[in-house]
Amino acid sequence: MASKDHPRRIIPNLFPLHVCKELEFIHKSNCTVGYRPNVFSTTLSHLIATNSSHLIMPFISLREKLKEIVEETFDCEYELFIEFTGLISWNKGASIGWHSDDNRPYLKQRVFTAVCYLNSYGKDFSGGMFHFQDGEPGNYVPMAGDLVLYSADSRNVHCVDEITDGERLTLILWFSRESSFDEDAKLLSLLDQSISDNEPVSCIPLPAPSNMYWYSLNQACDNQQGYDIHFARLFVLGFDIYPTQEKSCSSEKLSQHSSNVFMEPLQLVREDKLYSRKFTNLLHALQAVQFYYWKQQALQQREIFIDNTSDVSLLSDEQKEVVHALRSAFSSAIQSDTRVLCYSSTADSSKLPFDWACFSAAITCWEEYTFELLKQLRMHIPFWKDYQSLFSVSSSLDK
């Protein structure tokens, strides 16, 4: 039970690491520029809108579990409704001063907040300590798998220290007593628009407008220098891209038409090697790369790789020119940005272990993972529509 004076609770090690890593994969594959400087976000509605509806499935049982814990912790005599579910990452330079989650008039319906930490202080990021202004516990050191619950009112005024390095990643849920703020109705409406019962479903992501991925170095000005956060994630991991529809490229041309380049078919490049697989767009390629880094260790332990000599080839001189032009056009802002990094600077991300055979195996596993989530989604949707709620369909109904 939570204190009445300062209703809050910290539950350590609630979620296993593999759950945290799966949500990290989803966020780093799909996030947009967030609601405040140096913050990135991934919402369920955004996943549905960008043709990645299957990626909402890992959230469903988590939302149910968290709702039950919140209702039990705060001894609710009424049903709560989930107002918002999202992944939020706080990057270098991000912070928030003392506030309560309902301190704005349009948020008065919010009654409780649940924050699940997906990575750890001192390992994945520096800074970012969480503090309550009054009451106990007063300070919290974020650790992967922990859950922090508190009432969204003046009894739990809190702040977050500035992130000094890396990326602090959380799953956040907001709860309301008012059914009109239940996000399930909105999500079901979006699913109904995006998935037809009679048509095959493609899992190829369709990126949102490019300005949703554009991080500006000077956020106080318009049309300022910056970079695409998805390209940045690939770049810091040591990848370049080769646009398959471009016959000749210049830095000036690419800078003027960057959004087109990222929306068009491309191949991945690492050092002087070109991967044969063609991806539909940048978001499509990023999902493959992030899945590889999520599953790399498990795949290496299985050692089920096959000869991949046909999957990669050396870049031609002409291809090298195109890749170099792209790098010149897009990488300078990333390299010059000392405030926001996609990965902790405790290690050079571009030098993380990499193996093309393992990467090819990861692509196969990624496609199997996507197919299984889509299968689950298609099975759940009729029940969701009947009950107008997102919930885990029992195993007996799976048969």
ChimeraX attribute file (.defattr): number of C-alpha atoms within 10 A of each C-alpha:
attribute: neighborCount
match mode: 1-to-1
recipient: residues
	/A:1	10
	/A:2	16
	/A:3	12
	/A:4	10
	/A:5	11
	/A:6	19
	/A:7	20
	/A:8	26
	/A:9	20
	/A:10	17
	/A:11	12
	/A:12	15
	/A:13	14
	/A:14	13
	/A:15	17
	/A:16	12
	/A:17	13
	/A:18	12
	/A:19	16
	/A:20	19
	/A:21	18
	/A:22	16
	/A:23	20
	/A:24	21
	/A:25	20
	/A:26	21
	/A:27	25
	/A:28	24
	/A:29	23
	/A:30	26
	/A:31	23
	/A:32	25
	/A:33	21
	/A:34	17
	/A:35	10
	/A:36	12
	/A:37	20
	/A:38	23
	/A:39	23
	/A:40	25
	/A:41	21
	/A:42	22
	/A:43	20
	/A:44	21
	/A:45	22
	/A:46	21
	/A:47	22
	/A:48	22
	/A:49	19
	/A:50	17
	/A:51	20
	/A:52	23
	/A:53	24
	/A:54	20
	/A:55	21
	/A:56	19
	/A:57	18
	/A:58	14
	/A:59	18
	/A:60	13
	/A:61	14
	/A:62	16
	/A:63	18
	/A:64	14
	/A:65	10
	/A:66	18
	/A:67	20
	/A:68	14
	/A:69	14
	/A:70	21
	/A:71	16
	/A:72	13
	/A:73	17
	/A:74	19
	/A:75	11
	/A:76	12
	/A:77	8
	/A:78	8
	/A:79	13
	/A:80	20
	/A:81	20
	/A:82	23
	/A:83	22
	/A:84	19
	/A:85	20
	/A:86	18
	/A:87	24
	/A:88	25
	/A:89	26
	/A:90	27
	/A:91	28
	/A:92	27
	/A:93	21
	/A:94	23
	/A:95	20
	/A:96	13
	/A:97	12
	/A:98	12
	/A:99	18
	/A:100	18
	/A:101	20
	/A:102	18
	/A:103	14
	/A:104	9
	/A:105	7
	/A:106	8
	/A:107	12
	/A:108	13
	/A:109	17
	/A:110	23
	/A:111	20
	/A:112	25
	/A:113	22
	/A:114	25
	/A:115	19
	/A:116	27
	/A:117	26
	/A:118	28
	/A:119	22
	/A:120	18
	/A:121	18
	/A:122	16
	/A:123	11
	/A:124	19
	/A:125	24
	/A:126	20
	/A:127	22
	/A:128	28
	/A:129	17
	/A:130	17
	/A:131	19
	/A:132	22
	/A:133	17
	/A:134	15
	/A:135	15
	/A:136	13
	/A:137	13
	/A:138	12
	/A:139	15
	/A:140	14
	/A:141	13
	/A:142	25
	/A:143	19
	/A:144	24
	/A:145	21
	/A:146	21
	/A:147	23
	/A:148	18
	/A:149	22
	/A:150	24
	/A:151	26
	/A:152	27
	/A:153	19
	/A:154	15
	/A:155	18
	/A:156	23
	/A:157	22
	/A:158	20
	/A:159	19
	/A:160	19
	/A:161	16
	/A:162	19
	/A:163	22
	/A:164	18
	/A:165	26
	/A:166	27
	/A:167	30
	/A:168	29
	/A:169	28
	/A:170	27
	/A:171	24
	/A:172	19
	/A:173	20
	/A:174	22
	/A:175	26
	/A:176	22
	/A:177	18
	/A:178	15
	/A:179	14
	/A:180	11
	/A:181	17
	/A:182	18
	/A:183	19
	/A:184	22
	/A:185	17
	/A:186	13
	/A:187	20
	/A:188	19
	/A:189	13
	/A:190	17
	/A:191	18
	/A:192	13
	/A:193	11
	/A:194	15
	/A:195	17
	/A:196	11
	/A:197	10
	/A:198	6
	/A:199	7
	/A:200	8
	/A:201	14
	/A:202	11
	/A:203	17
	/A:204	17
	/A:205	21
	/A:206	18
	/A:207	21
	/A:208	17
	/A:209	10
	/A:210	14
	/A:211	12
	/A:212	15
	/A:213	21
	/A:214	18
	/A:215	26
	/A:216	22
	/A:217	20
	/A:218	12
	/A:219	14
	/A:220	8
	/A:221	9
	/A:222	8
	/A:223	8
	/A:224	12
	/A:225	14
	/A:226	19
	/A:227	21
	/A:228	23
	/A:229	23
	/A:230	23
	/A:231	22
	/A:232	21
	/A:233	21
	/A:234	22
	/A:235	21
	/A:236	19
	/A:237	20
	/A:238	17
	/A:239	18
	/A:240	23
	/A:241	25
	/A:242	22
	/A:243	25
	/A:244	14
	/A:245	10
	/A:246	13
	/A:247	9
	/A:248	12
	/A:249	17
	/A:250	15
	/A:251	17
	/A:252	13
	/A:253	13
	/A:254	19
	/A:255	15
	/A:256	11
	/A:257	11
	/A:258	18
	/A:259	17
	/A:260	13
	/A:261	21
	/A:262	22
	/A:263	19
	/A:264	15
	/A:265	20
	/A:266	24
	/A:267	19
	/A:268	23
	/A:269	21
	/A:270	18
	/A:271	11
	/A:272	14
	/A:273	17
	/A:274	21
	/A:275	21
	/A:276	14
	/A:277	14
	/A:278	15
	/A:279	19
	/A:280	17
	/A:281	21
	/A:282	26
	/A:283	23
	/A:284	22
	/A:285	25
	/A:286	21
	/A:287	21
	/A:288	22
	/A:289	23
	/A:290	22
	/A:291	23
	/A:292	23
	/A:293	18
	/A:294	18
	/A:295	19
	/A:296	18
	/A:297	12
	/A:298	12
	/A:299	17
	/A:300	14
	/A:301	8
	/A:302	8
	/A:303	11
	/A:304	10
	/A:305	15
	/A:306	10
	/A:307	9
	/A:308	13
	/A:309	9
	/A:310	8
	/A:311	14
	/A:312	19
	/A:313	13
	/A:314	13
	/A:315	18
	/A:316	12
	/A:317	9
	/A:318	12
	/A:319	20
	/A:320	18
	/A:321	15
	/A:322	22
	/A:323	22
	/A:324	17
	/A:325	20
	/A:326	24
	/A:327	17
	/A:328	16
	/A:329	19
	/A:330	20
	/A:331	19
	/A:332	13
	/A:333	18
	/A:334	23
	/A:335	12
	/A:336	11
	/A:337	13
	/A:338	12
	/A:339	16
	/A:340	24
	/A:341	21
	/A:342	23
	/A:343	20
	/A:344	21
	/A:345	12
	/A:346	12
	/A:347	9
	/A:348	12
	/A:349	17
	/A:350	14
	/A:351	10
	/A:352	10
	/A:353	9
	/A:354	15
	/A:355	9
	/A:356	17
	/A:357	18
	/A:358	20
	/A:359	22
	/A:360	21
	/A:361	20
	/A:362	24
	/A:363	17
	/A:364	12
	/A:365	17
	/A:366	19
	/A:367	12
	/A:368	12
	/A:369	15
	/A:370	16
	/A:371	15
	/A:372	12
	/A:373	17
	/A:374	21
	/A:375	12
	/A:376	15
	/A:377	17
	/A:378	15
	/A:379	14
	/A:380	19
	/A:381	20
	/A:382	12
	/A:383	16
	/A:384	18
	/A:385	15
	/A:386	8
	/A:387	9
	/A:388	16
	/A:389	16
	/A:390	22
	/A:391	19
	/A:392	17
	/A:393	16
	/A:394	9
	/A:395	7
	/A:396	6
	/A:397	9
	/A:398	9
	/A:399	5
